[in-house]
Amino acid sequence: MSLWHIAWGYIWNRKLITLLTVLSVALGVGLISAVHTLREETKRRFEEEGQAFDIVVGAKGSPLQLVLSSVYFLDAPTGNINYSDYEELLHHEDVRAAFPIGLGDTYRHFRIVGTVPELMHHKWIVDPISGRERIPFLLAEGRFFEKDFEAVVGSVVAQQTGLKIGDTFVGTHGFMEGEHAEYPYTVVGILKPGGTPNDRAIFTTLGSVWEVHSGHEARGEHTEGEEHHDDEKEVTAVLVNLQSPAMRFTFLDYVNREMNVMAAIPVNEIQKLYAQVLATANTVLLSVAYLVVIASALTIMIGLYMSIFQRRRDLAIMRALGASSIDIFGSVILEAFWVTILGIGVGWLLGNTVAWTLGMYLTQRIGMVITAFGLSGEMLFSYAVVIIVGLLAGILPARQAYRTDVARDLAAT
């Protein structure tokens, strides 16, 4: 019988102690797995959406707030800018496409986003190597809006509100009470789930947003939102795609210097957010996880010491039958290895289950899909560290096992 089978037999014979030790290791590994998964997936998802537009232009204030409110619909807007600023950007020689958006109202806490129909056909490449495209606006049913007060709702909006094609609803000013009952919207389209912030948004024409807040013109006089071109109109932000992403910093400097607005690069702002805030939180959580692993290593060591004391006669018989000190040492080390590996397996499953559950919550809250039950390079490195810690925890008990007095232990009852 090999040392592997002997070690497995010993841990199987003391199921309760083994189970408790495995669970202690699994708790630390589970936290490590959950932190790595959530960190990598949220960063990847945020950066994928951040690549949708080269530049976001809006009112002066916090660049991060501008990006979060305009691209991810997660924060209050920094203010409004003139529609003429949008037109200037649209006709700039370095701009390939520009999409104005107007924010302000909500329906059951879901953002109503006024924009132009062209945004509904926007797509971008998220992986230059494979050429994989991101197409956020795909219809599950219905059509895109064509005139004022027609609305296309995201998948989460439809799911949580029960809105269907042909239904009508009215918006609420901001996130507060006070409905615009005289301006009902009609649902003409429902988007497919895309794992983007668009899942939690309602899209309509800019004209709809303007009319709700101006009240100066009759609803029936408008057709398409982009026909409202007077300079008094305002938009919340402009989402800009340049002729080349390499022009981002040059164009950023131009806008901030020459126009009375503020420009921000979405992907850069998200990377700053992770570097300045979320990276610290991840470090703290990983530190706690490794402390749990160290505590688990102590549990492994204590469990092996107890096991050696209980079976010291068996170890003495093995020595008497010709087992070398190395064999005894190796069998105990392999016990520590088995327990650690089982803890890693259970911890991986536990941590990814937690990440998957939190991912479902994030999908409902901000439209972000988290892909769990995977392995990354950082995760594998962390598991390797856990294995080393587990093996180190077995060294002292293993040393004690092969140094026992054979004659004394054989004579023990």
Sequence and secondary structure as in RCSB ss.txt:
>XXXX:A:sequence
MSLWHIAWGYIWNRKLITLLTVLSVALGVGLISAVHTLREETKRRFEEEGQAFDIVVGAKGSPLQLVLSSVYFLD
APTGNINYSDYEELLHHEDVRAAFPIGLGDTYRHFRIVGTVPELMHHKWIVDPISGRERIPFLLAEGRFFEKDFE
AVVGSVVAQQTGLKIGDTFVGTHGFMEGEHAEYPYTVVGILKPGGTPNDRAIFTTLGSVWEVHSGHEARGEHTEG
EEHHDDEKEVTAVLVNLQSPAMRFTFLDYVNREMNVMAAIPVNEIQKLYAQVLATANTVLLSVAYLVVIASALTI
MIGLYMSIFQRRRDLAIMRALGASSIDIFGSVILEAFWVTILGIGVGWLLGNTVAWTLGMYLTQRIGMVITAFGL
SGEMLFSYAVVIIVGLLAGILPARQAYRTDVARDLAAT
>XXXX:A:secstr
  HHHHHHHHHHHTHHHHHHHHHHHHHHHHHHHHHHHHHHHHHHHHHHHHTT SEEEESSS HHHHHHHHTS  S
     EEHHHHHHHHT TTEEEEEEEB  EEETTEEEEEE GGGGG  EEEETTTTEEE    EEEE    STTE
EEE HHHHHHH   TT EEEEEETTSS EEEEEEEEEEEEE   SSGGGGEEEEEHHHHHHHHH  S GGG   G
GG   TT EESEEEEEES GGGHHHHHHHHHHHSSSEEE HHHHHHHHIIIIIHHHHHHHHHHHHHHHHHHHHHH
HHHHHHHHHHTHHHHHHHHHTT  HHHHHHHHHHHHHHHHHHHHHHHHHHHHHHHHHHHHHHHHHH      S  
 HHHHHHHHHHHHHHHHHHHHHHHHHHTS HHHHHH  
